[in-house]
Structure formats: structure tokens, C-alpha cells
Amino acid sequence: MAKIKFKKVPFDRIGRSLFSFLLAELISIWIVGIMSLILLPTIIPLHFGWNGAASSYGFSSILLIIALIFSVVPGIILVVSYYRFKLLNKYPYLVNIPFFYASIKNISSARKGYWVNQYFNALMVGGVYISCILLVLILEVYAAAQKDYINGVLAIIIPVIAIVAVAVLMLILIKDMYRKMEKEITKKQKRRR
């Protein structure tokens, strides 16, 4: 496999906005976790039955642990996005989408960085959406801990629908990126003839 070198290109306005929004969501998740430790009583409801009533209790510090767990995905996306060129130049197989890796070889050196940023913009869109779901979930748990009740149907259905929507959105973004890459490659090949 031929080694591809990616020239570092800063994120465009959209990429910077997505990065900032993802960072803000990550900080918000931690704020809710810390708020729960400070503002909630020591013992809170942790499990709710199908009717929404609390059925099990535990320490409020569990919300801090939930914040830690919910931080993993956005944290990884932020770190990988920040170090994208360093990682890809050292480990090019990390872009584990066959069409992208196969197509990037046919893109001019000047445009490779642009397409890497587009790929990571799509990744960050998914990260922002997932982090938003996680933030809503931790806020729902926080609110339920305050009132000893949770709307069980909404707590289950909304995340499931949202996760399916993330998958569909990511597929659409990646397919659109592939279509645009192929168009650019085709133009380049026509110019050579």
C-alpha cells in the first residue's frame, strides 16, 4: 500500500464551528454531572419502572460517572479531529472507508487536505448529534432525580429514534462526499486527456 502524505489544512468555518459546538456539548455534559453532585441530595432515584416511578435509589455521584462515560465519544472525536493530519500521515488506514482511501490517491496534493477536512466535518456532525443526545439524556436523568419520576416512553423512544437518525445522516453525508470526490476526480481525468 503506497503511503499517502496529507498536507495540513486548517478547518474551514463549518469545521471550526462543529469543533467548538462539540467541545461546548462536552463541557455541558460535565457541568450537569458536577451540578448533580452539588445540587442534588446524596440519595437519588436511579432506576425507574415502565410506569415512570422510581424503583431503585443510589448516590448522586453516579451522575458524575455517567458524565465521564458520556464524555468518551465526544472526547475521542475531538482529539482525533484535532490531530487528524498527524494521525493520518502516521496511520493512513485510520480512514477506514474504502472509497475514501481509494479515491484520495486520485486527488491532487493541494486538495487532499480539503477532503480530509470534509471527512472529519462529517465525523464531527455525527459527534455533535450524538453528544446532543447524550446531553439530553443526562439532563433527563438529572430532572428525573429531582422529581422522582421519568417519562419512560420518551426516555426510551427518543434515543432510539435519534440513534437511527444519526446513522442515516452519516450515511447521507458520506455518500454526498463520495459523489463530490468522484466528480472532482472525473474532472481531473478529463483535463488530462
C-alpha positions as CSV (number, residue, x, y, z in Angstrom):
1,M,0.0,0.0,0.0
2,A,1.5,3.3,-1.1
3,K,2.0,5.8,1.6
4,I,-0.1,9.0,1.2
5,K,1.0,12.3,2.7
6,F,-1.6,14.7,3.8
7,K,-0.7,18.4,3.9
8,K,-2.1,20.1,7.0
9,V,-5.1,22.4,6.1
10,P,-7.0,24.2,8.9
11,F,-10.7,23.6,9.3
12,D,-13.0,25.9,7.4
13,R,-15.6,27.9,9.2
14,I,-18.0,25.0,9.3
15,G,-15.3,22.7,10.7
16,R,-14.3,25.2,13.4
17,S,-18.0,25.7,14.3
18,L,-18.6,22.0,14.6
19,F,-15.4,21.5,16.7
20,S,-16.5,24.4,19.0
21,F,-20.0,23.1,19.3
22,L,-18.8,19.6,20.1
23,L,-16.5,21.0,22.8
24,A,-19.3,23.1,24.2
25,E,-21.5,20.0,24.4
26,L,-18.8,18.0,26.2
27,I,-18.4,20.8,28.7
28,S,-22.1,21.0,29.2
29,I,-22.3,17.2,30.0
30,W,-19.6,17.8,32.7
31,I,-21.5,20.8,34.0
32,V,-24.6,18.7,34.5
33,G,-22.6,16.0,36.2
34,I,-20.9,18.4,38.6
35,M,-24.2,20.3,39.2
36,S,-25.8,17.0,40.2
37,L,-23.1,16.4,42.8
38,I,-23.5,19.9,44.2
39,L,-27.3,20.5,44.0
40,L,-29.0,17.1,44.3
41,P,-29.4,15.2,47.6
42,T,-27.0,12.5,48.3
43,I,-29.5,9.7,47.6
44,I,-31.5,10.0,44.4
45,P,-33.6,7.7,42.2
46,L,-31.5,5.7,39.8
47,H,-33.9,3.2,38.2
48,F,-37.4,3.8,37.0
49,G,-40.1,1.3,36.1
50,W,-42.2,1.3,33.0
51,N,-44.8,3.5,34.7
52,G,-42.1,6.1,35.3
53,A,-42.0,5.7,39.1
54,A,-38.7,5.4,40.9
55,S,-37.9,1.8,41.8
56,S,-34.3,2.0,42.9
57,Y,-32.1,4.6,44.7
58,G,-28.4,5.3,44.9
59,F,-25.8,8.1,45.3
60,S,-26.0,11.3,43.3
61,S,-22.3,10.8,42.4
62,I,-23.4,8.3,39.8
63,L,-24.3,11.2,37.6
64,L,-20.7,12.2,37.6
65,I,-19.8,8.7,36.5
66,I,-22.4,9.0,33.8
67,A,-20.9,12.3,32.6
68,L,-17.5,10.5,32.4
69,I,-18.9,7.7,30.3
70,F,-20.9,10.1,28.1
71,S,-17.6,12.1,27.5
72,V,-15.8,9.2,25.8
73,V,-17.3,9.5,22.3
74,P,-17.2,13.3,22.0
75,G,-13.7,13.3,23.6
76,I,-12.4,10.8,21.1
77,I,-13.9,12.7,18.2
78,L,-12.4,16.0,19.4
79,V,-8.9,14.5,19.9
80,V,-8.9,12.6,16.6
81,S,-10.3,15.7,14.7
82,Y,-7.7,18.0,16.3
83,Y,-4.7,15.6,15.4
84,R,-6.3,14.4,12.1
85,F,-3.3,15.1,9.9
86,K,-0.7,13.9,12.3
87,L,-2.7,10.6,12.8
88,L,-3.4,10.1,9.1
89,N,0.2,10.7,8.0
90,K,1.4,8.2,10.5
91,Y,-1.6,5.7,10.3
92,P,-3.4,6.3,6.9
93,Y,-5.6,3.3,7.4
94,L,-7.5,5.1,10.2
95,V,-9.8,6.5,7.5
96,N,-11.5,3.2,7.3
97,I,-13.8,3.9,4.4
98,P,-12.6,2.1,1.4
99,F,-13.9,4.5,-1.2
100,F,-12.2,7.4,0.6
101,Y,-8.8,5.8,0.8
102,A,-9.1,4.5,-2.8
103,S,-10.3,7.9,-4.1
104,I,-7.9,10.2,-2.2
105,K,-5.0,8.7,-4.2
106,N,-6.5,10.3,-7.3
107,I,-7.0,13.7,-5.8
108,S,-4.3,16.4,-6.3
109,S,-1.9,17.0,-3.4
110,A,-3.3,20.5,-2.9
111,R,-6.9,19.1,-2.5
112,K,-6.2,16.1,-0.2
113,G,-6.3,18.3,2.9
114,Y,-9.6,19.7,1.9
115,W,-11.1,16.3,1.5
116,V,-9.7,15.1,4.8
117,N,-11.4,18.1,6.4
118,Q,-14.7,17.2,4.7
119,Y,-14.4,13.7,6.1
120,F,-13.8,15.0,9.6
121,N,-16.6,17.5,9.2
122,A,-18.9,14.6,8.6
123,L,-17.5,12.8,11.6
124,M,-18.0,15.9,13.8
125,V,-21.6,16.3,12.6
126,G,-22.2,12.8,13.9
127,G,-20.3,13.6,17.1
128,V,-22.3,16.8,17.7
129,Y,-25.6,14.9,17.2
130,I,-24.6,12.0,19.4
131,S,-23.3,14.5,22.1
132,C,-26.6,16.3,21.9
133,I,-28.5,13.0,22.5
134,L,-26.2,12.3,25.5
135,L,-26.7,15.8,26.9
136,V,-30.4,15.4,26.6
137,L,-30.2,12.0,28.4
138,I,-28.1,13.3,31.3
139,L,-30.4,16.3,31.6
140,E,-33.4,13.9,31.7
141,V,-31.8,11.8,34.4
142,Y,-31.0,15.0,36.3
143,A,-34.6,16.2,36.1
144,A,-35.9,12.8,37.0
145,A,-33.7,12.6,40.1
146,Q,-35.2,15.9,41.2
147,K,-38.9,14.8,40.8
148,D,-38.7,11.0,41.4
149,Y,-40.4,10.4,38.1
150,I,-39.3,9.9,34.5
151,N,-41.4,9.7,31.3
152,G,-40.3,6.1,30.5
153,V,-41.7,6.1,26.9
154,L,-39.8,9.3,25.9
155,A,-36.6,8.1,27.7
156,I,-36.5,5.0,25.5
157,I,-38.1,6.0,22.2
158,I,-36.3,9.4,21.7
159,P,-32.8,8.0,22.0
160,V,-33.6,5.0,19.7
161,I,-35.1,7.3,17.0
162,A,-32.2,9.7,17.4
163,I,-29.5,7.0,17.0
164,V,-31.2,5.7,13.8
165,A,-31.3,9.3,12.6
166,V,-27.6,9.7,13.3
167,A,-26.8,6.6,11.3
168,V,-28.9,7.8,8.3
169,L,-27.4,11.3,8.5
170,M,-23.9,9.9,8.5
171,L,-24.6,7.7,5.5
172,I,-26.1,10.6,3.6
173,L,-23.1,12.9,4.4
174,I,-20.5,10.3,3.4
175,K,-22.4,9.3,0.2
176,D,-22.6,13.0,-0.7
177,M,-18.9,13.4,0.0
178,Y,-18.1,10.4,-2.2
179,R,-20.2,11.8,-5.0
180,K,-18.4,15.1,-4.9
181,M,-15.0,13.4,-4.8
182,E,-15.8,11.3,-7.8
183,K,-16.9,14.4,-9.7
184,E,-13.6,16.1,-8.9
185,I,-11.6,13.0,-10.0
186,T,-13.6,12.8,-13.2
187,K,-12.9,16.5,-14.0
188,K,-9.2,15.9,-13.3
189,Q,-9.1,12.9,-15.6
190,K,-10.9,14.8,-18.4
191,R,-8.4,17.6,-18.2
192,R,-5.6,15.2,-18.6
193,R,-7.0,13.8,-21.9
